[in-house]
Amino acid sequence: MKISFKPMEITLIKRDKNREDLKRDLGISGSTLAKMTRGEVVSLAVILKICEYLDCPIQEVVEFVKEES
């Protein structure tokens, strides 16, 4: 399984927000956002902040995708 933050991108668009808003309003670092772009693990605390900010459940921020072998 791998992590995908594609749901977050969709939710940001629905809320008329972007990654710069996350950086500015939540203080999320550029390196953390880069990790999310690459599908790397970020802390649950960061995901919680994003969920609270976007007023959405975790499923609208992150999903697990089965890797094809």
Steps between C-alpha positions, in 0.01 A plus 500: 500500500610855441370838611325739264410860576293533183180534709655808666557662161134445411385633837721809465343574163149452642582743782665750263833456681850400394826376650620855561198551726609196702852641532381845598200419719623182669875550496561177311850499359583477134691180564192338655291601201770358272482169689125497445551561128733200486256283698732471798395461862424817697398522862144440605512837678546672162212303349282592799582871454402477134175318582406763755592783263299355212223381736501151353556136598839338450373317188483836322871557564677165471435154361686172477555365151591142425833479320508291188787253490 
